[in-house]
Amino acid sequence: MPSINIIAYKNLRRKKIRSALTLLGIALSTWVLISLMGFNQGYERSLNSDIDNLGFQVLLTAKGCPYEAATLMMQGGAGLRYMEDSILDSLLMHEEVIALTPMLMQTVFDPMIGESGGVAAYTGVDAQSFPQMKTYLEFAQGNWFTDNTALEAVIGYEAAELEQREVGDVILIPEHETELKVVGVLKRSGTQDDGTIFVPYKALQGIFGVENKLTSVGIKVHKDANIAAFEEKLYSLPDVQVVSMSQVKTTISNLVSTARVMVMSIALIAILIAMVGVVNTILMSVIERYQEIGIMKSMGASTWHIFRLIWTETVLLCLFGGILGAMFSIGLAQITESLIRIVLPFSPKGSLIYIDLALVLRSIGIITGIGIVSGVYPSYKAAVIKPIEAIKSSEGEV
């Protein structure tokens, strides 16, 4: 005699279109659920990676909005205001400081970028301290500058692709009529550095007429240092703003969490709609098989057998729908990530959606659990059908 599972599966195949549509609804709900939970994991991982890749724990900028400054810097933009580079000597006096890296960020409109021109980002850095903090940067060609006054450039992977430049080529900075010799091209790092053109900061100060000026200073501190206490010390310096990278991470995460709650609410609504669809499908199936169920009970099928049969159909629908939705979420992860980047004001450079086996199994388990709960009512309605009434009825009602 066929098992309950086989009978349940065959019953679902009797109404292929209805079962397929219900299955699709469950799959779409699972896709939304896995994608959103994957976004929760991926965004946090990428944000942590971006901030860790900065190589320092504290950012010092001129007075202004600290979080905007940090965000602009992480995206390769220009800082807000300038500070004197003499501040470097003051910072080195603090015992918490391991290393400093001065930075000067400038942007200029370049008519040669794209069809109608675009903005080129130049970052002035120190030839010694910057590479020590950005240890993950590797070269496809060449190496770092010879000194901090050289008219040389190191180009990030994406910038090199866009500019079609390699070691030995010359870059012209528009509006300043200054040529920079390309001495290095970086490998792809998956960070904001891929789109940046690095220049010795002393040379960039001269090119843009901002001698002795910086836009920011990255500060690497000892592991056991009290960063909060250190920041309080830094506030005694005139006209500076102190930004803790952990604070930036927390602030950005808090901003995103609001949108995350809204999207998770939408996912919950989608799951509830799928749940209603499952109940409706199974109830319709019970109504159509009213007499059939009555005959089964008259032939010896117990109330528990009927309950298990209908319940199994519900669980199978949710299980197969969950598996199909998991396949959707994995196969369409790149498209989903592209859509998220369009609507988010700030997105880390790494993968925004992180889907692992544990997440997939957990999500399928949630959907299957919903099927178990959803199947209770229609299974009960089928189990309590009275055989005599069902057989006599030409069109039963539940």
C-alpha positions in Angstrom: 0.0 0.0 0.0 1.4 3.4 -0.9 2.7 5.5 1.9 1.0 8.7 3.1 3.7 10.8 1.5 3.2 9.2 -1.9 -0.5 9.6 -1.8 -0.2 13.2 -0.7 2.2 13.9 -3.5 -0.1 12.4 -6.1 -3.1 14.4 -4.7 -1.1 17.6 -5.2 -0.4 16.6 -8.8 -4.1 16.2 -9.6 -4.5 20.0 -9.7 -1.2 21.0 -11.2 -1.9 24.6 -12.0 -3.3 25.4 -8.6 -0.5 23.6 -6.8 2.1 25.3 -9.0 0.8 28.8 -8.3 0.7 28.0 -4.5 4.2 26.6 -4.8 5.4 29.8 -6.6 3.9 32.0 -4.0 5.7 30.1 -1.2 8.9 30.2 -3.3 8.7 34.0 -3.7 8.1 34.5 0.0 11.1 32.3 0.7 13.2 34.3 -1.7 12.3 37.5 0.0 13.0 36.0 3.4 16.4 34.6 2.5 17.5 37.7 0.6 16.6 40.0 3.5 18.2 37.8 6.1 21.2 37.5 3.8 21.3 41.3 3.5 21.4 41.6 7.3 24.5 39.4 7.4 26.1 40.7 4.2 25.7 44.4 4.9 27.3 44.1 8.4 30.1 42.0 7.1 30.9 44.4 4.3 30.6 47.4 6.5 33.0 45.9 9.0 35.4 45.0 6.2 35.3 48.5 4.7 36.1 50.1 8.1 38.7 47.5 9.0 40.4 48.1 5.6 40.9 51.8 6.5 43.8 50.6 8.6 43.1 53.0 11.5 40.6 53.3 14.4 40.3 57.1 14.6 39.9 59.7 11.9 40.7 63.3 12.5 39.1 65.9 10.2 38.6 69.7 10.3 35.5 71.0 12.0 32.3 69.9 10.2 30.0 66.9 10.1 32.1 63.9 11.2 29.9 61.2 9.7 29.6 62.9 6.3 33.4 63.3 6.3 33.9 59.6 7.1 31.4 58.5 4.5 32.9 60.7 1.8 36.4 59.3 2.7 35.2 55.7 2.5 33.6 56.4 -0.9 36.6 58.2 -2.2 35.2 61.7 -2.1 36.7 64.9 -0.9 36.8 66.1 2.7 34.9 69.0 4.1 37.6 71.5 5.2 41.3 71.7 5.7 43.5 71.5 8.7 47.2 72.4 9.1 49.6 69.5 8.6 51.6 70.8 11.6 49.0 68.9 13.7 50.9 65.7 12.9 53.6 66.7 15.4 50.9 67.2 18.1 49.4 63.9 17.5 52.7 62.0 17.7 53.1 63.2 21.3 50.2 61.0 22.5 51.4 57.6 23.8 48.3 55.8 22.5 49.4 56.5 18.9 51.1 53.8 17.0 51.1 55.4 13.5 49.6 58.3 11.6 48.8 58.7 7.9 48.0 62.2 6.6 45.5 62.5 3.7 44.5 65.2 1.3 41.5 64.5 -0.8 40.7 66.5 -4.0 38.3 66.1 -6.8 38.3 67.7 -10.3 36.0 67.5 -13.3 37.6 65.5 -16.0 36.0 65.8 -19.5 37.8 62.7 -20.7 35.8 60.4 -18.3 32.8 58.8 -20.0 30.8 60.4 -22.8 30.1 63.7 -21.0 32.9 63.9 -18.5 33.0 62.9 -14.8 34.7 63.6 -11.5 38.2 62.2 -10.8 39.2 61.6 -7.2 42.7 62.2 -6.1 44.0 61.2 -2.7 47.2 62.6 -1.4 48.9 60.1 0.9 52.2 59.5 2.6 54.6 57.2 0.8 55.7 55.4 4.0 52.8 55.3 6.5 49.9 54.8 4.0 51.1 51.5 2.6 51.8 50.2 6.1 48.2 50.8 7.1 46.8 49.5 3.8 48.6 46.2 3.9 45.9 44.5 1.8 46.7 46.6 -1.3 48.8 44.6 -3.8 50.3 45.8 -7.1 49.4 44.4 -10.5 52.3 46.6 -11.9 54.9 48.9 -10.4 55.2 50.1 -6.8 54.6 53.1 -4.5 56.0 56.6 -5.1 59.7 57.4 -4.6 58.9 60.3 -2.1 56.2 62.7 -1.0 57.0 65.4 -3.4 57.3 63.4 -6.6 54.8 64.1 -9.5 53.8 60.4 -9.6 50.6 58.4 -9.2 49.4 55.0 -8.1 46.1 54.0 -9.7 43.4 51.8 -8.2 42.2 48.9 -10.4 38.9 50.5 -11.5 40.5 53.9 -12.1 43.2 52.2 -14.2 40.5 50.4 -16.3 38.5 53.6 -16.7 41.5 55.7 -17.6 43.2 52.9 -19.7 46.5 53.6 -18.0 49.4 51.4 -17.0 52.9 52.0 -15.5 54.9 54.5 -17.5 51.8 56.4 -18.8 51.1 60.0 -17.9 48.0 61.4 -16.3 47.0 65.1 -16.9 45.1 66.8 -14.1 42.5 69.0 -15.8 42.4 72.7 -14.8 45.8 72.5 -13.2 47.8 71.4 -16.4 50.0 69.1 -14.3 51.2 65.7 -15.5 51.6 62.8 -13.2 53.7 59.7 -14.1 52.0 56.4 -13.3 54.4 54.3 -11.2 52.0 51.7 -10.0 48.6 50.0 -10.8 46.9 48.2 -7.9 45.1 44.9 -8.1 41.4 44.8 -7.4 40.8 45.0 -3.7 37.0 45.3 -3.6 37.2 48.5 -1.5 36.9 52.2 -2.2 40.6 52.3 -3.1 39.8 50.6 -6.5 38.4 53.9 -7.9 41.1 56.2 -6.4 44.2 57.9 -7.9 46.8 58.1 -5.2 49.4 60.9 -5.3 52.1 62.0 -2.8 50.4 64.4 -0.5 53.1 67.1 -0.6 52.9 67.0 -4.4 49.1 67.3 -4.3 49.3 70.2 -1.9 51.4 72.1 -4.5 49.2 71.1 -7.5 46.0 72.3 -5.9 47.5 75.3 -4.1 46.8 74.1 -0.6 50.3 74.1 0.9 50.6 72.7 4.4 46.9 71.6 4.4 45.3 68.2 5.0 41.7 67.0 4.9 42.1 64.2 7.4 44.5 62.2 9.4 44.2 58.5 10.1 45.3 57.4 13.5 46.2 53.8 14.5 46.2 53.3 18.2 47.4 50.5 20.5 45.1 47.6 21.0 44.8 48.1 24.7 44.3 51.8 24.4 41.1 53.4 25.8 39.9 55.0 22.6 37.1 57.0 24.3 39.7 58.6 26.6 42.0 59.2 23.7 39.3 60.9 21.8 38.7 63.3 24.7 42.3 64.3 24.6 42.1 65.0 20.9 39.2 67.4 21.4 41.6 69.7 23.1 43.2 70.3 19.7 41.8 73.5 18.0 39.4 73.3 15.0 39.3 69.5 14.6 36.6 66.9 14.6 37.3 63.4 16.0 35.5 60.4 14.3 35.7 57.0 15.8 35.3 54.3 13.1 33.3 52.2 15.5 30.9 55.2 16.0 30.6 55.6 12.2 29.8 51.9 11.9 27.2 52.1 14.6 25.6 55.2 13.2 25.3 53.8 9.6 24.0 50.5 11.0 21.3 52.4 13.0 20.3 54.3 9.9 20.0 51.2 7.8 18.2 49.3 10.6 15.1 51.5 10.1 14.8 50.5 6.5 15.6 47.0 7.5 12.6 46.8 9.9 10.3 48.1 7.1 11.6 45.6 4.6 11.3 42.7 7.1 7.7 43.8 7.7 7.1 43.5 4.0 8.7 40.0 4.1 6.4 39.0 7.0 3.4 40.2 5.0 4.6 38.2 2.0 4.9 35.1 4.2 1.4 35.6 5.7 0.0 35.9 2.2 1.7 32.7 1.2 0.3 31.1 4.3 -3.2 32.1 3.4 -2.7 30.8 -0.1 -1.6 27.4 1.3 -4.7 27.2 3.5 -6.9 28.2 0.7 -5.4 25.6 -1.7 -5.7 22.8 0.8 -9.2 23.7 1.8 -10.3 23.8 -1.8 -8.7 20.4 -2.2 -10.7 19.1 0.8 -14.0 20.4 -0.6 -13.4 18.8 -4.0 -12.6 15.5 -2.3 -15.4 15.6 0.2 -17.0 12.3 -1.1 -13.6 10.7 -1.7 -12.6 11.3 1.9 -15.9 9.9 3.1 -15.3 6.7 1.1 -11.8 6.4 2.5 -13.1 6.7 6.1 -15.9 4.1 5.3 -13.2 1.7 4.1 -11.3 1.9 7.3 -9.2 5.1 7.2 -9.1 6.6 10.7 -9.5 10.2 11.6 -5.7 10.3 12.2 -5.0 8.9 8.7 -7.0 11.6 7.0 -5.5 14.3 9.2 -2.0 13.1 8.4 -2.8 12.9 4.6 -4.0 16.5 4.4 -1.3 17.8 6.7 1.4 16.0 4.7 0.1 17.7 1.5 0.5 21.1 3.2 4.0 20.4 4.5 5.1 19.1 1.1 3.9 22.3 -0.6 5.8 24.4 1.8 8.9 22.3 1.8 9.2 22.2 -2.0 8.3 25.9 -2.2 11.0 26.7 0.4 13.6 24.7 -1.6 12.6 26.5 -4.9 12.7 29.9 -3.1 16.2 29.1 -1.8 17.3 28.4 -5.4 15.8 31.7 -6.5 17.6 33.6 -3.7 21.0 32.1 -4.6 20.6 32.3 -8.3 19.3 35.9 -8.3 21.5 37.2 -5.5 23.5 39.5 -7.8 20.3 41.1 -9.2 18.9 41.6 -5.7 22.1 43.2 -4.6 22.1 45.6 -7.5 18.6 46.7 -6.6 19.6 47.3 -3.0 22.5 49.4 -4.0 20.2 51.6 -6.0 18.0 52.4 -3.0 20.6 52.6 -0.3 22.4 56.0 0.1 25.6 54.3 1.2 26.6 50.8 0.4 29.9 49.1 1.4 32.0 47.8 -1.4 31.8 44.2 -0.5 28.9 41.7 -1.1 25.7 43.1 0.4 24.0 39.7 0.4 25.7 36.8 2.3 23.8 33.5 1.9 25.3 30.5 3.6 24.0 26.9 4.1 22.9 27.7 7.7 20.7 30.6 6.5 19.2 28.5 3.7 18.3 25.6 6.0 17.0 28.0 8.7 14.7 29.7 6.1 13.4 26.5 4.7 12.8 25.3 8.2 10.8 28.5 8.9 8.7 28.1 5.8 8.1 24.4 6.5 7.1 25.3 10.1 4.6 27.7 8.6 3.3 24.8 6.6 2.9 22.7 9.7 0.9 25.4 11.4 -1.1 26.3 8.2 -2.1 22.7 7.7 -3.7 22.1 11.0 -7.1 23.7 10.2 -7.8 22.2 6.8 -6.5 18.8 8.1 -8.9 19.0 11.0 -11.8 19.9 8.7 -11.0 16.9 6.5 -10.6 14.6 9.5 -14.0 15.3 11.0 -16.0 14.6 7.8 -18.7 12.1 8.5 -18.5 9.2 6.0 -22.3 8.7 5.5 -23.0 12.4 4.9 -20.1 12.6 2.5 -21.2 9.6 0.5 -24.8 10.7 0.3 -23.9 14.2 -0.7 -23.3 14.9 -4.4 -21.7 18.2 -3.5 -20.4 18.4 0.0 -19.5 21.5 2.0 -16.9 22.0 4.6 
